[in-house]
């Protein structure tokens, strides 16, 4: 759970000023286990920051640190104490409201993690992983999802939840959900993959294929296409409800919950936007198609020489290919 944003707002306000001497001023906002957390400002820029201090972890100068629209992460030495300090700092162009939410979420993620581990190396990876999720969120515009993206995310959450119900361990299911990280397919599990398409269309099942790679099974086999059909309904579930459903299936697995939160942010879902998703949907059915040689698709090996990119539509209602239930598909991929 994110920390209260007011905790940082009050600290940053008390530190604000016009200091001409270069350096840091900071206030301890409570540690997350062995990790020291400070709300800080760097002068003379007067930039807000979350400072995280790791006592026993050393970082090479070659380590690449996240740098996004509106924020930056850098190695700093605010106290000259020999610790490894990282500063998550708002850029002048960044929204203070969004940055405050980000700092609160990152600090809260560390608070949750120390209930399971005090290993500073793991906490450092969690810190950077959460910041990279926000980096992806901001890269995608830091806005509420549009209608099509909303439906798409619901489809992926439906499949994720169904996998766990069918016996896939939660941490494997969540780690295999790579679509939010701009992977070619939405899930990479065992030796195979699953691409998810979701529709609310009542006429046919239109599925937009975004690239020549999306239905190419040359690198991961078997490859399945999961068609998730929803219908809009006043008694159905909203996107936040589908998020809550998937969360409840993670069984308090701290590691899985942390990865899941990162994936949601990377996918463009921000809990503060929950009230922007009033539409409700009911699941009609899920169909899994094995993508094999006779499946209607375009790949690099099947298009004419010179075609290097394509976006095309197929109608899943008109495909008579081999289908499978989800449990069988997971076994065929070696995921369970």
C-alpha positions as CSV (number, residue, x, y, z in Angstrom):
1,X,0.0,0.0,0.0
2,X,1.3,3.4,-0.9
3,X,2.3,5.8,1.8
4,X,0.1,8.9,2.4
5,X,1.0,11.5,-0.1
6,X,0.6,14.2,2.6
7,X,3.7,12.7,4.3
8,X,5.9,13.9,1.4
9,X,3.9,17.0,0.7
10,X,4.4,18.4,4.2
11,X,8.1,17.4,4.2
12,X,8.9,19.0,0.9
13,X,7.0,22.2,1.8
14,X,9.0,22.5,5.0
15,X,12.2,22.1,3.1
16,X,11.4,24.6,0.3
17,X,13.3,27.8,0.1
18,X,15.8,29.9,-1.8
19,X,19.2,28.4,-0.9
20,X,22.0,29.4,-3.2
21,X,24.5,26.9,-1.8
22,X,24.5,23.7,-3.8
23,X,23.5,20.6,-1.9
24,X,20.7,18.6,-0.2
25,X,18.3,19.2,2.6
26,X,16.2,16.3,3.7
27,X,13.9,15.0,6.4
28,X,13.7,11.3,7.5
29,X,10.3,9.9,6.7
30,X,10.9,6.5,8.3
31,X,12.9,3.6,7.2
32,X,11.7,0.6,5.2
33,X,13.6,-2.1,7.1
34,X,17.3,-1.4,6.5
35,X,16.6,1.2,3.8
36,X,16.7,4.8,5.0
37,X,14.0,7.0,3.3
38,X,14.2,10.7,3.3
39,X,12.1,13.4,1.6
40,X,14.6,15.8,0.2
41,X,15.2,18.9,-1.9
42,X,18.3,19.6,-4.0
43,X,19.5,23.2,-4.1
44,X,19.8,25.6,-5.8
45,X,17.3,23.9,-8.1
46,X,14.8,23.4,-5.3
47,X,13.8,20.0,-6.7
48,X,11.7,17.5,-4.8
49,X,13.2,14.0,-4.3
50,X,12.8,10.7,-2.5
51,X,16.2,9.6,-1.2
52,X,16.8,5.9,-0.5
53,X,19.9,4.9,1.4
54,X,21.3,1.4,1.2
55,X,24.0,0.7,3.9
56,X,25.5,-2.6,2.6
57,X,24.9,-2.5,-1.2
58,X,27.5,-1.2,-3.6
59,X,26.6,-0.1,-7.1
60,X,28.9,0.1,-10.1
61,X,29.0,3.4,-11.9
62,X,28.1,1.3,-15.0
63,X,24.6,0.5,-13.6
64,X,22.0,2.0,-15.8
65,X,19.4,3.9,-13.8
66,X,15.9,4.8,-14.8
67,X,15.3,8.2,-16.4
68,X,11.8,9.1,-17.4
69,X,9.6,11.9,-18.5
70,X,9.2,14.0,-15.4
71,X,11.8,12.3,-13.1
72,X,15.3,11.0,-12.9
73,X,17.2,8.5,-10.7
74,X,20.8,9.1,-9.8
75,X,23.6,8.3,-7.4
76,X,24.0,11.0,-4.8
77,X,26.0,11.6,-1.6
78,X,23.7,13.8,0.5
79,X,25.3,13.1,3.9
80,X,28.9,11.9,3.1
81,X,28.2,8.8,5.2
82,X,29.6,6.2,2.7
83,X,26.2,4.6,2.0
84,X,24.7,4.0,-1.4
85,X,22.1,6.7,-1.8
86,X,19.7,6.9,-4.8
87,X,17.7,10.1,-5.5
88,X,14.4,9.8,-7.3
89,X,14.0,13.4,-8.3
90,X,11.3,15.4,-10.0
91,X,12.3,17.3,-13.1
92,X,11.1,20.8,-13.7
93,X,8.8,19.5,-16.5
94,X,7.2,16.8,-14.3
95,X,3.8,17.0,-12.6
96,X,4.2,17.4,-8.9
97,X,0.9,15.5,-8.3
98,X,2.1,12.6,-10.3
99,X,5.6,12.6,-8.8
100,X,4.1,12.7,-5.3
101,X,2.0,9.6,-6.1
102,X,5.1,7.9,-7.5
103,X,7.2,8.6,-4.4
104,X,4.4,7.4,-2.2
105,X,3.9,4.2,-4.2
106,X,7.7,3.4,-4.3
107,X,8.1,4.0,-0.5
108,X,5.0,1.9,0.1
109,X,6.3,-1.0,-2.1
110,X,9.5,-1.0,0.1
111,X,7.4,-1.1,3.3
112,X,5.5,-4.1,2.0
113,X,8.7,-5.9,0.8
114,X,10.4,-5.7,4.2
115,X,7.6,-7.8,5.7
116,X,9.2,-10.7,3.7
117,X,12.9,-9.8,3.4
118,X,15.5,-7.5,4.7
119,X,18.0,-8.4,2.0
120,X,19.2,-5.0,0.7
121,X,20.1,-6.3,-2.7
122,X,16.5,-7.5,-3.2
123,X,15.1,-4.3,-1.9
124,X,17.4,-2.3,-4.3
125,X,16.1,-4.4,-7.2
126,X,12.5,-3.8,-6.0
127,X,13.1,-0.1,-5.8
128,X,14.5,0.1,-9.3
129,X,11.9,-2.3,-10.7
130,X,9.0,-0.1,-9.3
131,X,10.6,3.0,-10.7
132,X,11.0,1.4,-14.1
133,X,7.3,0.5,-14.0
134,X,6.5,4.2,-13.5
135,X,8.9,5.0,-16.2
136,X,6.9,2.9,-18.6
137,X,3.6,4.4,-17.3
138,X,4.9,7.9,-18.0
139,X,6.2,6.9,-21.4
140,X,2.7,5.8,-22.3
141,X,1.3,9.2,-21.4
142,X,0.5,8.9,-17.7
143,X,-3.2,9.2,-18.5
144,X,-6.2,6.9,-17.9
145,X,-6.5,4.1,-20.4
146,X,-8.6,4.6,-23.5
147,X,-11.6,2.4,-24.1
148,X,-9.7,-0.1,-26.3
149,X,-6.8,-0.4,-23.9
150,X,-9.2,-0.8,-21.0
151,X,-10.8,-3.8,-22.7
152,X,-7.4,-5.2,-23.6
153,X,-6.2,-5.0,-20.0
154,X,-9.4,-6.7,-18.8
155,X,-8.8,-9.6,-21.2
156,X,-5.3,-10.1,-19.9
157,X,-6.5,-10.0,-16.3
158,X,-9.2,-12.5,-17.0
159,X,-6.6,-14.9,-18.5
160,X,-4.2,-14.3,-15.6
161,X,-6.9,-15.1,-13.0
162,X,-8.0,-18.2,-14.9
163,X,-4.4,-19.5,-15.0
164,X,-4.1,-19.2,-11.2
165,X,-7.5,-20.9,-10.7
166,X,-6.3,-23.7,-13.0
167,X,-3.3,-24.3,-10.7
168,X,-0.5,-22.2,-12.0
169,X,1.5,-20.8,-9.0
170,X,0.7,-17.1,-8.6
171,X,4.3,-15.9,-8.9
172,X,4.9,-17.9,-12.1
173,X,1.7,-16.5,-13.6
174,X,2.6,-12.9,-12.8
175,X,6.2,-13.2,-13.8
176,X,5.0,-14.7,-17.1
177,X,2.7,-11.7,-17.8
178,X,5.1,-9.7,-20.0
179,X,2.6,-7.9,-22.2
180,X,2.8,-4.7,-20.1
181,X,6.5,-4.6,-20.8
182,X,5.9,-4.5,-24.5
183,X,6.8,-8.1,-25.1
184,X,5.7,-9.7,-28.4
185,X,3.1,-11.8,-26.7
186,X,1.2,-11.2,-23.5
187,X,2.3,-14.2,-21.6
188,X,5.5,-16.2,-21.8
189,X,5.2,-19.5,-19.8
190,X,7.5,-22.5,-20.0
191,X,8.5,-23.0,-23.6
192,X,5.4,-21.3,-25.0
193,X,3.4,-18.1,-25.1
194,X,-0.2,-16.8,-25.1
195,X,-1.4,-13.8,-26.9
196,X,-4.7,-12.4,-25.6
197,X,-7.4,-10.6,-27.6
198,X,-10.5,-9.3,-26.0
199,X,-13.7,-8.0,-27.6
200,X,-17.1,-6.7,-26.7
201,X,-18.3,-6.9,-30.3
202,X,-21.6,-8.7,-30.8
203,X,-20.9,-9.2,-34.5
204,X,-17.9,-11.6,-35.1
205,X,-14.8,-11.6,-33.0
206,X,-12.4,-8.9,-34.5
207,X,-8.8,-9.3,-33.4
208,X,-6.2,-6.8,-34.3
209,X,-2.7,-8.3,-34.9
210,X,-0.1,-5.7,-34.3
211,X,2.9,-7.1,-36.0
212,X,4.5,-9.9,-38.0
213,X,6.0,-11.2,-34.8
214,X,2.8,-11.5,-32.7
215,X,1.6,-14.8,-34.2
216,X,5.1,-16.2,-35.1
217,X,5.8,-19.4,-33.2
218,X,9.4,-19.8,-34.4
219,X,10.9,-18.7,-31.1
220,X,8.3,-19.9,-28.5
221,X,6.3,-23.1,-28.9
222,X,3.5,-23.9,-28.5
223,X,1.8,-20.5,-29.2
224,X,-1.8,-19.9,-28.3
225,X,-4.2,-17.1,-29.1
226,X,-6.7,-16.6,-26.3
227,X,-10.0,-15.0,-27.4
228,X,-11.8,-13.4,-24.5
229,X,-15.4,-12.2,-25.2
230,X,-17.0,-9.8,-22.8
231,X,-20.4,-8.1,-22.8
232,X,-21.2,-4.7,-21.3
233,X,-23.6,-5.0,-18.4
234,X,-24.8,-2.9,-15.5
235,X,-24.3,-5.8,-13.1
236,X,-20.8,-6.8,-14.4
237,X,-17.4,-5.8,-13.1
238,X,-15.4,-2.7,-13.8
239,X,-11.7,-2.7,-14.6
240,X,-10.8,-2.0,-10.9
241,X,-13.0,-5.0,-9.9
242,X,-11.0,-7.3,-12.3
243,X,-7.8,-5.9,-10.7
244,X,-9.1,-6.7,-7.2
245,X,-10.1,-10.2,-8.3
246,X,-6.6,-11.0,-9.6
247,X,-5.1,-9.5,-6.5
248,X,-7.2,-11.7,-4.2
249,X,-5.9,-14.8,-6.0
250,X,-2.3,-13.9,-5.3
251,X,-2.8,-15.3,-1.7
252,X,-0.7,-12.7,0.1
253,X,2.4,-13.8,-1.9
254,X,4.4,-10.6,-1.3
255,X,6.7,-11.2,-4.3
256,X,3.8,-11.9,-6.7
257,X,1.9,-8.9,-5.4
258,X,4.9,-6.6,-6.0
259,X,5.4,-7.9,-9.5
260,X,1.7,-7.6,-10.2
261,X,1.7,-3.9,-9.0
262,X,4.6,-3.2,-11.3
263,X,2.9,-4.8,-14.3
264,X,-0.3,-2.8,-13.7
265,X,1.6,0.4,-13.6
266,X,3.6,-0.5,-16.8
267,X,0.3,-1.4,-18.4
268,X,-1.0,2.1,-17.8
269,X,-3.3,1.3,-14.8
270,X,-3.0,3.8,-11.9
271,X,-5.2,3.1,-8.9
272,X,-5.9,6.9,-8.5
273,X,-7.7,6.7,-11.9
274,X,-10.1,3.9,-10.7
275,X,-13.1,6.2,-10.9
276,X,-12.4,6.8,-14.6
277,X,-13.5,3.3,-15.5
278,X,-17.2,3.2,-14.8
279,X,-18.0,0.6,-17.5
280,X,-18.9,-2.9,-16.3
281,X,-18.5,-6.1,-18.2
282,X,-19.4,-9.8,-17.9
283,X,-17.3,-12.6,-19.2
284,X,-19.0,-14.6,-22.0
285,X,-16.3,-17.1,-22.9
286,X,-12.7,-17.8,-23.4
287,X,-11.4,-19.7,-26.4
288,X,-7.8,-20.8,-27.0
289,X,-6.6,-21.4,-30.5
290,X,-3.3,-23.3,-31.2
291,X,-1.4,-21.2,-33.6
292,X,-0.1,-23.7,-36.1
293,X,0.7,-23.9,-39.8
294,X,-2.9,-23.6,-40.9
295,X,-3.8,-20.7,-38.7
296,X,-4.6,-17.5,-40.6
297,X,-1.6,-15.3,-39.9
298,X,1.2,-13.2,-41.4
299,X,4.8,-13.7,-40.3
300,X,8.2,-12.7,-41.7
301,X,8.5,-16.2,-43.3
302,X,5.1,-16.0,-45.1
303,X,4.9,-12.5,-46.5
304,X,6.5,-11.5,-49.8
305,X,10.1,-10.4,-49.7
306,X,10.4,-6.7,-48.9
307,X,7.4,-6.6,-46.5
308,X,8.9,-5.9,-43.0
309,X,6.0,-4.6,-41.0
310,X,2.2,-5.3,-41.0
311,X,-0.9,-4.7,-38.9
312,X,-3.9,-6.8,-39.8
313,X,-7.3,-8.0,-38.5
314,X,-8.7,-11.5,-38.3
315,X,-12.1,-12.7,-37.2
316,X,-11.8,-15.5,-34.6
317,X,-15.4,-16.5,-35.1
318,X,-14.4,-17.7,-38.6
319,X,-11.4,-19.8,-37.5
320,X,-11.9,-23.5,-37.4
321,X,-8.5,-24.2,-36.0
322,X,-7.5,-26.5,-33.2
323,X,-8.7,-25.2,-29.8
324,X,-7.7,-26.2,-26.2
325,X,-8.8,-25.5,-22.7
326,X,-6.5,-23.4,-20.6
327,X,-5.3,-26.2,-18.3
328,X,-4.3,-28.3,-21.3
329,X,-2.5,-25.3,-22.8
330,X,-0.5,-24.7,-19.6
331,X,0.6,-28.4,-19.5
332,X,1.6,-28.3,-23.2
333,X,3.9,-25.3,-22.5
334,X,5.5,-27.0,-19.5
335,X,4.2,-24.3,-17.2
336,X,2.5,-26.8,-14.8
